[in-house]
Amino acid sequence: MAKRFSDSMKFEDPWYRKLPPLYKIFWEFLLCKCDHAGVWKVDMDRAAWEIGATFDATETLTVFNSRIVVLNSGSAWFIPKFVVFQYGMLNPEVSTHKGVIRVLNYYSISEKTLTVKKGLRKSSRTLQDKDKDKDKVNSNKRMLMLFEELWQQYPRKLGKPDATKSFLKTVKSEEDLRNINLGLKNFLSSRQAKGDPKFIPHGSTWFNRWHDWVTYIEPLNEKEKEDEVRKSIGLSPKYS
């Protein structure tokens, strides 16, 4: 059973304070044993075994009064305040609420039964939320277009799906865009990119490591090193 919220202010509630001690225990039992939607399949024998005292269902319902809604001719009890306390206002777009809503619909529990004016709602999304979603979609489209431009320049087009994921994960700002463009420019001008294609990384690899190329400086080959030495001692370059 998952952990649940417990009301630390319950003893401030006159209804709870006036409950006989055994019924306080029974109430806590219900809050622990009901399902995630606040529905308990009535099993008085199990309750008696767990609590260590016998209870009459009719008397128990009288004691708990309006705190319990009887379902399926008494085979199940529903605690309306449980849903509100554990989840607040239910939203079918929230994954953790979907299972609760399915149970409530199964037992034909209407939103009027819940102890808030709008227990079930179609959506809590505001116009601002929708505008943010549009901005996010537009931003994603732009990023995918920018990735496509870079991908067309890359010489070894293998692993595009992974390359796309790496791009979207690592490129978050305009500075990142400038840097990845610089990194690709440095790579394309390198001997590695101009050499044997089998030594060119797959696109999925390069787009995961593009940061390495932002400040990349091509190392000197042996001939270039020799020319640099000749220049340092005042001789003319031999190869350039």
MODELLER restraints for C-alpha pairs under 7 A, 6 or more apart:
rsr = mdl.restraints
at = mdl.atoms
rsr.add(forms.Gaussian(group=physical.xy_distance, feature=features.Distance(at['CA:5:A'], at['CA:86:A']), mean=6.31, stdev=0.5))
rsr.add(forms.Gaussian(group=physical.xy_distance, feature=features.Distance(at['CA:10:A'], at['CA:16:A']), mean=6.58, stdev=0.5))
rsr.add(forms.Gaussian(group=physical.xy_distance, feature=features.Distance(at['CA:11:A'], at['CA:17:A']), mean=5.72, stdev=0.5))
rsr.add(forms.Gaussian(group=physical.xy_distance, feature=features.Distance(at['CA:30:A'], at['CA:40:A']), mean=6.95, stdev=0.5))
rsr.add(forms.Gaussian(group=physical.xy_distance, feature=features.Distance(at['CA:33:A'], at['CA:40:A']), mean=6.66, stdev=0.5))
rsr.add(forms.Gaussian(group=physical.xy_distance, feature=features.Distance(at['CA:34:A'], at['CA:40:A']), mean=4.23, stdev=0.5))
rsr.add(forms.Gaussian(group=physical.xy_distance, feature=features.Distance(at['CA:36:A'], at['CA:100:A']), mean=6.45, stdev=0.5))
rsr.add(forms.Gaussian(group=physical.xy_distance, feature=features.Distance(at['CA:37:A'], at['CA:83:A']), mean=6.06, stdev=0.5))
rsr.add(forms.Gaussian(group=physical.xy_distance, feature=features.Distance(at['CA:37:A'], at['CA:100:A']), mean=4.87, stdev=0.5))
rsr.add(forms.Gaussian(group=physical.xy_distance, feature=features.Distance(at['CA:37:A'], at['CA:103:A']), mean=6.43, stdev=0.5))
rsr.add(forms.Gaussian(group=physical.xy_distance, feature=features.Distance(at['CA:37:A'], at['CA:104:A']), mean=6.99, stdev=0.5))
rsr.add(forms.Gaussian(group=physical.xy_distance, feature=features.Distance(at['CA:38:A'], at['CA:78:A']), mean=5.64, stdev=0.5))
rsr.add(forms.Gaussian(group=physical.xy_distance, feature=features.Distance(at['CA:38:A'], at['CA:79:A']), mean=5.24, stdev=0.5))
rsr.add(forms.Gaussian(group=physical.xy_distance, feature=features.Distance(at['CA:38:A'], at['CA:80:A']), mean=6.97, stdev=0.5))
rsr.add(forms.Gaussian(group=physical.xy_distance, feature=features.Distance(at['CA:38:A'], at['CA:82:A']), mean=5.50, stdev=0.5))
rsr.add(forms.Gaussian(group=physical.xy_distance, feature=features.Distance(at['CA:38:A'], at['CA:83:A']), mean=6.19, stdev=0.5))
rsr.add(forms.Gaussian(group=physical.xy_distance, feature=features.Distance(at['CA:39:A'], at['CA:76:A']), mean=6.63, stdev=0.5))
rsr.add(forms.Gaussian(group=physical.xy_distance, feature=features.Distance(at['CA:39:A'], at['CA:77:A']), mean=5.64, stdev=0.5))
rsr.add(forms.Gaussian(group=physical.xy_distance, feature=features.Distance(at['CA:39:A'], at['CA:78:A']), mean=4.46, stdev=0.5))
rsr.add(forms.Gaussian(group=physical.xy_distance, feature=features.Distance(at['CA:39:A'], at['CA:79:A']), mean=6.52, stdev=0.5))
rsr.add(forms.Gaussian(group=physical.xy_distance, feature=features.Distance(at['CA:40:A'], at['CA:76:A']), mean=5.52, stdev=0.5))
rsr.add(forms.Gaussian(group=physical.xy_distance, feature=features.Distance(at['CA:40:A'], at['CA:77:A']), mean=5.21, stdev=0.5))
rsr.add(forms.Gaussian(group=physical.xy_distance, feature=features.Distance(at['CA:40:A'], at['CA:78:A']), mean=6.39, stdev=0.5))
rsr.add(forms.Gaussian(group=physical.xy_distance, feature=features.Distance(at['CA:41:A'], at['CA:75:A']), mean=6.04, stdev=0.5))
rsr.add(forms.Gaussian(group=physical.xy_distance, feature=features.Distance(at['CA:41:A'], at['CA:76:A']), mean=4.31, stdev=0.5))
rsr.add(forms.Gaussian(group=physical.xy_distance, feature=features.Distance(at['CA:41:A'], at['CA:77:A']), mean=6.46, stdev=0.5))
rsr.add(forms.Gaussian(group=physical.xy_distance, feature=features.Distance(at['CA:42:A'], at['CA:75:A']), mean=5.44, stdev=0.5))
rsr.add(forms.Gaussian(group=physical.xy_distance, feature=features.Distance(at['CA:42:A'], at['CA:76:A']), mean=5.11, stdev=0.5))
rsr.add(forms.Gaussian(group=physical.xy_distance, feature=features.Distance(at['CA:42:A'], at['CA:77:A']), mean=6.62, stdev=0.5))
rsr.add(forms.Gaussian(group=physical.xy_distance, feature=features.Distance(at['CA:44:A'], at['CA:55:A']), mean=6.83, stdev=0.5))
rsr.add(forms.Gaussian(group=physical.xy_distance, feature=features.Distance(at['CA:48:A'], at['CA:54:A']), mean=4.77, stdev=0.5))
rsr.add(forms.Gaussian(group=physical.xy_distance, feature=features.Distance(at['CA:48:A'], at['CA:55:A']), mean=6.68, stdev=0.5))
rsr.add(forms.Gaussian(group=physical.xy_distance, feature=features.Distance(at['CA:61:A'], at['CA:68:A']), mean=6.95, stdev=0.5))
rsr.add(forms.Gaussian(group=physical.xy_distance, feature=features.Distance(at['CA:67:A'], at['CA:79:A']), mean=6.20, stdev=0.5))
rsr.add(forms.Gaussian(group=physical.xy_distance, feature=features.Distance(at['CA:68:A'], at['CA:77:A']), mean=6.25, stdev=0.5))
rsr.add(forms.Gaussian(group=physical.xy_distance, feature=features.Distance(at['CA:68:A'], at['CA:78:A']), mean=5.64, stdev=0.5))
rsr.add(forms.Gaussian(group=physical.xy_distance, feature=features.Distance(at['CA:68:A'], at['CA:79:A']), mean=5.14, stdev=0.5))
rsr.add(forms.Gaussian(group=physical.xy_distance, feature=features.Distance(at['CA:69:A'], at['CA:77:A']), mean=5.69, stdev=0.5))
rsr.add(forms.Gaussian(group=physical.xy_distance, feature=features.Distance(at['CA:69:A'], at['CA:78:A']), mean=4.95, stdev=0.5))
rsr.add(forms.Gaussian(group=physical.xy_distance, feature=features.Distance(at['CA:69:A'], at['CA:79:A']), mean=6.46, stdev=0.5))
rsr.add(forms.Gaussian(group=physical.xy_distance, feature=features.Distance(at['CA:70:A'], at['CA:76:A']), mean=6.24, stdev=0.5))
rsr.add(forms.Gaussian(group=physical.xy_distance, feature=features.Distance(at['CA:70:A'], at['CA:77:A']), mean=4.78, stdev=0.5))
rsr.add(forms.Gaussian(group=physical.xy_distance, feature=features.Distance(at['CA:70:A'], at['CA:78:A']), mean=6.35, stdev=0.5))
rsr.add(forms.Gaussian(group=physical.xy_distance, feature=features.Distance(at['CA:71:A'], at['CA:77:A']), mean=5.65, stdev=0.5))
rsr.add(forms.Gaussian(group=physical.xy_distance, feature=features.Distance(at['CA:71:A'], at['CA:78:A']), mean=6.95, stdev=0.5))
rsr.add(forms.Gaussian(group=physical.xy_distance, feature=features.Distance(at['CA:80:A'], at['CA:113:A']), mean=6.53, stdev=0.5))
rsr.add(forms.Gaussian(group=physical.xy_distance, feature=features.Distance(at['CA:80:A'], at['CA:114:A']), mean=5.04, stdev=0.5))
rsr.add(forms.Gaussian(group=physical.xy_distance, feature=features.Distance(at['CA:80:A'], at['CA:115:A']), mean=6.34, stdev=0.5))
rsr.add(forms.Gaussian(group=physical.xy_distance, feature=features.Distance(at['CA:81:A'], at['CA:114:A']), mean=6.69, stdev=0.5))
rsr.add(forms.Gaussian(group=physical.xy_distance, feature=features.Distance(at['CA:81:A'], at['CA:115:A']), mean=6.03, stdev=0.5))
rsr.add(forms.Gaussian(group=physical.xy_distance, feature=features.Distance(at['CA:84:A'], at['CA:115:A']), mean=6.95, stdev=0.5))
rsr.add(forms.Gaussian(group=physical.xy_distance, feature=features.Distance(at['CA:89:A'], at['CA:118:A']), mean=6.93, stdev=0.5))
rsr.add(forms.Gaussian(group=physical.xy_distance, feature=features.Distance(at['CA:89:A'], at['CA:119:A']), mean=5.21, stdev=0.5))
rsr.add(forms.Gaussian(group=physical.xy_distance, feature=features.Distance(at['CA:89:A'], at['CA:120:A']), mean=6.43, stdev=0.5))
rsr.add(forms.Gaussian(group=physical.xy_distance, feature=features.Distance(at['CA:90:A'], at['CA:97:A']), mean=6.01, stdev=0.5))
rsr.add(forms.Gaussian(group=physical.xy_distance, feature=features.Distance(at['CA:90:A'], at['CA:119:A']), mean=5.97, stdev=0.5))
rsr.add(forms.Gaussian(group=physical.xy_distance, feature=features.Distance(at['CA:90:A'], at['CA:120:A']), mean=5.04, stdev=0.5))
rsr.add(forms.Gaussian(group=physical.xy_distance, feature=features.Distance(at['CA:90:A'], at['CA:121:A']), mean=6.38, stdev=0.5))
rsr.add(forms.Gaussian(group=physical.xy_distance, feature=features.Distance(at['CA:91:A'], at['CA:97:A']), mean=6.23, stdev=0.5))
rsr.add(forms.Gaussian(group=physical.xy_distance, feature=features.Distance(at['CA:91:A'], at['CA:120:A']), mean=6.52, stdev=0.5))
rsr.add(forms.Gaussian(group=physical.xy_distance, feature=features.Distance(at['CA:91:A'], at['CA:121:A']), mean=5.74, stdev=0.5))
rsr.add(forms.Gaussian(group=physical.xy_distance, feature=features.Distance(at['CA:91:A'], at['CA:122:A']), mean=6.46, stdev=0.5))
rsr.add(forms.Gaussian(group=physical.xy_distance, feature=features.Distance(at['CA:91:A'], at['CA:123:A']), mean=5.77, stdev=0.5))
rsr.add(forms.Gaussian(group=physical.xy_distance, feature=features.Distance(at['CA:91:A'], at['CA:124:A']), mean=6.67, stdev=0.5))
rsr.add(forms.Gaussian(group=physical.xy_distance, feature=features.Distance(at['CA:92:A'], at['CA:98:A']), mean=5.47, stdev=0.5))
rsr.add(forms.Gaussian(group=physical.xy_distance, feature=features.Distance(at['CA:92:A'], at['CA:122:A']), mean=6.41, stdev=0.5))
rsr.add(forms.Gaussian(group=physical.xy_distance, feature=features.Distance(at['CA:92:A'], at['CA:123:A']), mean=6.86, stdev=0.5))
rsr.add(forms.Gaussian(group=physical.xy_distance, feature=features.Distance(at['CA:93:A'], at['CA:123:A']), mean=6.80, stdev=0.5))
rsr.add(forms.Gaussian(group=physical.xy_distance, feature=features.Distance(at['CA:111:A'], at['CA:118:A']), mean=6.52, stdev=0.5))
rsr.add(forms.Gaussian(group=physical.xy_distance, feature=features.Distance(at['CA:111:A'], at['CA:119:A']), mean=5.07, stdev=0.5))
rsr.add(forms.Gaussian(group=physical.xy_distance, feature=features.Distance(at['CA:111:A'], at['CA:120:A']), mean=5.48, stdev=0.5))
rsr.add(forms.Gaussian(group=physical.xy_distance, feature=features.Distance(at['CA:156:A'], at['CA:200:A']), mean=6.67, stdev=0.5))
rsr.add(forms.Gaussian(group=physical.xy_distance, feature=features.Distance(at['CA:156:A'], at['CA:202:A']), mean=5.73, stdev=0.5))
rsr.add(forms.Gaussian(group=physical.xy_distance, feature=features.Distance(at['CA:156:A'], at['CA:203:A']), mean=5.98, stdev=0.5))
rsr.add(forms.Gaussian(group=physical.xy_distance, feature=features.Distance(at['CA:157:A'], at['CA:202:A']), mean=6.55, stdev=0.5))
rsr.add(forms.Gaussian(group=physical.xy_distance, feature=features.Distance(at['CA:157:A'], at['CA:203:A']), mean=5.41, stdev=0.5))
rsr.add(forms.Gaussian(group=physical.xy_distance, feature=features.Distance(at['CA:158:A'], at['CA:202:A']), mean=5.12, stdev=0.5))
rsr.add(forms.Gaussian(group=physical.xy_distance, feature=features.Distance(at['CA:158:A'], at['CA:203:A']), mean=5.24, stdev=0.5))
rsr.add(forms.Gaussian(group=physical.xy_distance, feature=features.Distance(at['CA:158:A'], at['CA:204:A']), mean=6.58, stdev=0.5))
rsr.add(forms.Gaussian(group=physical.xy_distance, feature=features.Distance(at['CA:159:A'], at['CA:202:A']), mean=6.56, stdev=0.5))
rsr.add(forms.Gaussian(group=physical.xy_distance, feature=features.Distance(at['CA:159:A'], at['CA:203:A']), mean=5.79, stdev=0.5))
rsr.add(forms.Gaussian(group=physical.xy_distance, feature=features.Distance(at['CA:159:A'], at['CA:204:A']), mean=4.73, stdev=0.5))
rsr.add(forms.Gaussian(group=physical.xy_distance, feature=features.Distance(at['CA:160:A'], at['CA:203:A']), mean=6.48, stdev=0.5))
rsr.add(forms.Gaussian(group=physical.xy_distance, feature=features.Distance(at['CA:160:A'], at['CA:204:A']), mean=6.10, stdev=0.5))
rsr.add(forms.Gaussian(group=physical.xy_distance, feature=features.Distance(at['CA:162:A'], at['CA:204:A']), mean=5.26, stdev=0.5))
rsr.add(forms.Gaussian(group=physical.xy_distance, feature=features.Distance(at['CA:163:A'], at['CA:203:A']), mean=5.97, stdev=0.5))
rsr.add(forms.Gaussian(group=physical.xy_distance, feature=features.Distance(at['CA:163:A'], at['CA:204:A']), mean=4.06, stdev=0.5))
rsr.add(forms.Gaussian(group=physical.xy_distance, feature=features.Distance(at['CA:163:A'], at['CA:207:A']), mean=5.38, stdev=0.5))
rsr.add(forms.Gaussian(group=physical.xy_distance, feature=features.Distance(at['CA:163:A'], at['CA:208:A']), mean=6.86, stdev=0.5))
rsr.add(forms.Gaussian(group=physical.xy_distance, feature=features.Distance(at['CA:166:A'], at['CA:207:A']), mean=5.98, stdev=0.5))
rsr.add(forms.Gaussian(group=physical.xy_distance, feature=features.Distance(at['CA:166:A'], at['CA:208:A']), mean=5.29, stdev=0.5))
rsr.add(forms.Gaussian(group=physical.xy_distance, feature=features.Distance(at['CA:167:A'], at['CA:207:A']), mean=6.10, stdev=0.5))
rsr.add(forms.Gaussian(group=physical.xy_distance, feature=features.Distance(at['CA:171:A'], at['CA:177:A']), mean=6.30, stdev=0.5))
rsr.add(forms.Gaussian(group=physical.xy_distance, feature=features.Distance(at['CA:179:A'], at['CA:214:A']), mean=5.93, stdev=0.5))
rsr.add(forms.Gaussian(group=physical.xy_distance, feature=features.Distance(at['CA:180:A'], at['CA:210:A']), mean=6.39, stdev=0.5))
rsr.add(forms.Gaussian(group=physical.xy_distance, feature=features.Distance(at['CA:180:A'], at['CA:214:A']), mean=6.86, stdev=0.5))
rsr.add(forms.Gaussian(group=physical.xy_distance, feature=features.Distance(at['CA:182:A'], at['CA:214:A']), mean=5.76, stdev=0.5))
rsr.add(forms.Gaussian(group=physical.xy_distance, feature=features.Distance(at['CA:183:A'], at['CA:210:A']), mean=6.09, stdev=0.5))
rsr.add(forms.Gaussian(group=physical.xy_distance, feature=features.Distance(at['CA:183:A'], at['CA:211:A']), mean=6.79, stdev=0.5))
rsr.add(forms.Gaussian(group=physical.xy_distance, feature=features.Distance(at['CA:183:A'], at['CA:213:A']), mean=4.43, stdev=0.5))
rsr.add(forms.Gaussian(group=physical.xy_distance, feature=features.Distance(at['CA:183:A'], at['CA:214:A']), mean=4.07, stdev=0.5))
rsr.add(forms.Gaussian(group=physical.xy_distance, feature=features.Distance(at['CA:186:A'], at['CA:213:A']), mean=6.27, stdev=0.5))
rsr.add(forms.Gaussian(group=physical.xy_distance, feature=features.Distance(at['CA:186:A'], at['CA:216:A']), mean=6.61, stdev=0.5))
rsr.add(forms.Gaussian(group=physical.xy_distance, feature=features.Distance(at['CA:187:A'], at['CA:193:A']), mean=6.32, stdev=0.5))
rsr.add(forms.Gaussian(group=physical.xy_distance, feature=features.Distance(at['CA:187:A'], at['CA:213:A']), mean=6.33, stdev=0.5))
rsr.add(forms.Gaussian(group=physical.xy_distance, feature=features.Distance(at['CA:190:A'], at['CA:218:A']), mean=6.47, stdev=0.5))
rsr.add(forms.Gaussian(group=physical.xy_distance, feature=features.Distance(at['CA:192:A'], at['CA:199:A']), mean=6.83, stdev=0.5))
rsr.add(forms.Gaussian(group=physical.xy_distance, feature=features.Distance(at['CA:192:A'], at['CA:200:A']), mean=6.45, stdev=0.5))
rsr.add(forms.Gaussian(group=physical.xy_distance, feature=features.Distance(at['CA:193:A'], at['CA:200:A']), mean=5.96, stdev=0.5))
rsr.add(forms.Gaussian(group=physical.xy_distance, feature=features.Distance(at['CA:223:A'], at['CA:239:A']), mean=6.54, stdev=0.5))
rsr.add(forms.Gaussian(group=physical.xy_distance, feature=features.Distance(at['CA:227:A'], at['CA:237:A']), mean=4.73, stdev=0.5))
rsr.add(forms.Gaussian(group=physical.xy_distance, feature=features.Distance(at['CA:227:A'], at['CA:238:A']), mean=5.97, stdev=0.5))
rsr.add(forms.Gaussian(group=physical.xy_distance, feature=features.Distance(at['CA:227:A'], at['CA:239:A']), mean=6.67, stdev=0.5))
rsr.add(forms.Gaussian(group=physical.xy_distance, feature=features.Distance(at['CA:230:A'], at['CA:236:A']), mean=6.33, stdev=0.5))
rsr.add(forms.Gaussian(group=physical.xy_distance, feature=features.Distance(at['CA:230:A'], at['CA:237:A']), mean=6.07, stdev=0.5))
rsr.add(forms.Gaussian(group=physical.xy_distance, feature=features.Distance(at['CA:231:A'], at['CA:237:A']), mean=6.36, stdev=0.5))
